[in-house]
């Protein structure tokens, strides 16, 4: 499959994850997930750390000058930082049930934040598939894990804010659909051969920002609250080990077009 089809399929898989809240509509399942949500977040941090490392290396290899690669990584970090500051509810990973009440305004803020964040997910997934299909699948897995935690929390925020189950699921699905806009724009930019290094760097910066700004603080907060550091350490090591295995042991087949080939969009057509 071409990078275009891989990326679009990955985008739809992320959109489907937004419907995961229905599984935890019952109190029993929500309580079960609530006690394990923080470990899934730490596992995701391990996954995304390794992905960021590989994308940094790819950006440096593809760039004509290391300064451009480093600059693109910094841009990815800065963009995510701006989103975090402008829309502070972009990541909502509190334990279930939460210790504070959410209003309808909170629900709308979470939805808008999620929609903006999913656009950046599109920019992260596309360059990963352009580097290699295995890197793309690993990146998609990392995004899916992160979105799973996000959307489970988002579902309960919306329910607590007064939305019905069907409405909460529908709104989450619509908000997640913005990932397609990010994918389309990233594919357009990728049609310029020189953009691969910049997109890979941006993706690496985005992953690093999510890990440092979101996932690790959540893990440390959970450890401080529960005193259980060993399960979080194991979860992070497992996540890193799995991604190292995927990116190093699985045979790679590069699908990146060079300057003499058609663009990803033209290849799909």
N, C-alpha and C positions, 0 to 999 in steps of 0.2 A: 504494500500500500504506500501511496505517496505521503509526504509530510502533511499535505493538506487534509487528506482523509483521516490520517492518524490524529491530527490536532482537533478536527471537528468531532471525531468519535470521543476523544478525551473530554472535550467540552460538554457533550451531551451526558457523559458519565458523571461529570461534576454536577450537572443540573439534576440528574436523578437522585444524587445524594441528598439534595435539598428536601426530598420527600421522606427521609429516614425518620423524621419525627413521629410518623404514624405508628412505627413499631413500638415506640415508648409512650404511647398514649395512656397505657394502663399504669396505675400507681406502682404495681409490683416491679414492672420492667424499668420504670423511671428511677426507682430507688436502687435497683441493681446497677444500672448504668451510672448513676450518680457517684457510687463508691469507686468506680473504675475510670471515670472520665479523665481524671488528672494523669493516670498512667498512660492512657492513649495519647495524651498531649505530649508527654515526655518521649514516648516512642516516636511520634511524629518529628520531634526536635532532632532525634538521632538520624532519621531518614533524610531530612532536609539539609542537615549539616554536611553529609557526604555528597549530596547532590550539588550543593553550593560549591564544594571543593572541586568537583569535576567540571562544573561550568566555568569556574574561574580559570582552570587550566586550559579549557577549550577556547575561551575568549583570548587568552594570552597567545595561544598557538595560531589562531586565525587572524590576529591583529597585525597590521603592518608596523605598529609601534606600541610597546608596552603601555605608554602613557594613555593611549586611546582605550585600551582594555581596562586599565585602572579607573579611568574617568567614567566609563560606562557602568562599572560596578558601583562607584560612588553615586552615580545618578540613580541607580536602582534603590540604593539605601535611602537617599534623600527623598525620592518620590514616596516611598513607603512611610518615611518619617513624617512627611507633610500630611499624608492621608491619616496617619495616626493622630496627629495633633488637630487637624481640622475636623475629623470625624472620630472622636475618641472611643466610640462604641463599635468600631469596625471589628474588633475581636472581643467576644463575650464568652469567656470560658469558665464562668463561676460554677461551683458545685451544685448539683441538683438535690434537694430544692435550694433555692437561693435564700440568703438571709435578709433580703430586702425586697420591697414590693415594686413592681414595674407598672407604669402607666401607659396609656395609649401613645403618649408622646415618645416614651422610651421605645415602644414597638416600632414606630415610624423611623426613629433615628437608627435603630438597628438595621432596618430594611434598606435604608438609603446607604448606610455604611457598607453593608454586605454587597449591594449592587456595584458600588465603586471598587471595592476590593476584588470582586470577581473579574472586572475588566483587567486588572493587573495580573490575575491568574492566567488570562489568555496570553499575555506577553511573556509569562514564565514558561508555559507549556510549549508554545510554538518553537522557540529556539532550541529547546531540549530535543524535540523530534528532528530538527534540522541537523543537529550534531550527530545523533545516532538513535535508531528506534528503541534500543534498550534504555538509553538515557531518557528518552521521551516517556517510556512506560514507567520508569522509576520516578520521574518527575510527576507524572500523573498520579501515581500511587501516593506520593508525598502530599500533593495537593488534595487528593481525596481524603486522606487521613485527617488533614487539617480542617477541611470543610466538613467532615463528619462530626468532629468535635464542635465546630462552630455552629452547624445547623441543628444539632441536638439541643444545644444551649439556646439558640435562637427560637426554636419551636416552643420551648417552655417560657421564654420571655414573652412571646406573642400570646400564648395561652393565658399567662398571668395578666397581660395587659388588656384582656377582655375579648380577644379574637377566638372564634370557634375553631375547632380542629381543621375543618375543610378550608376555611379562610386563611388560617395560619400556614397551612401547607401550600395553598395556591400562591400566597404572597411570597413565600420563601422561594418557590419555583420561579416566579417572575423575576425576583431579584437576582437569582443565580443565572438567569438567561443572559445577563449582560456579559458573561464570559465569552459568548459568541462574538460580540462586538470587539473585544480585545483580541480574539483569535484572528478575525478578519483583518484588523488593522495591522497586527504583527505579521501576518502572511503577506500583506501588501508591502510592508517595509522590507521583508525578507526577500522580495523579488529583486532587490538591489544587492548584488553579491557582497559588497563591502559592509552590509548591515549585520551579517551573521555574528561577527565578533562583538558588535555593540549590543545586539539582542541577548547573546549568551551572557555578557557581562551584566546587563540589566537584570536578567533572570537570577544570576548568582547573587547580586546585591539584594534583590527582593527576598530570596530565600534567607539570606543572612539576617536581614532586618526582621523577618518574621520569627526566626529562631531567637535572636538576641532581645528583641523588643517585646515579644509576645509569649512564646512557648517557654523559654527558660525562666522568666520571672514567674509565670504561672506554676511551674514545677517547684521553684524555690518557696513560693508562698504555700503550696500544698505541703511540702516537707516541713516547713516551719509550723504549720497548723497541726499536722498529724504526727510529726516526728519520725515518719517512715521514709528514710532516705534510700534504703536498699532496693525496694521495688522500683523506684524511679531510676536508680542507677542501672539496674538490670534492663528496664524498658528501653533506656537510651542506648545501651550497648547492643541489645538485640536489633534495634532499628538501624544503627550504624553498620552492624555486621551484615544484615540482610542486604542493605544497599551496596556495600562493598562487594558482596558475592554477586549481585546482579550486574554491577558495572564492570567487574573484573573477570568473572568466570563465564558469563554468557557470551557466546560468539557475537561480535559486533559487525554490523553491516551498515556502513555509513551511507546516508541518503542525502547528504548535503550537496546541492548543485554547485558546480564551480562556475567561473565567469563565462565559460564557453557553452554552458548548458542552458536549457530553458529554466525559467523561474519555477518555484514550487507550484504556483497557481497555474502556469501554462502546462506543466507536466500533468496536473490533475485533469485538465481539459483534454 
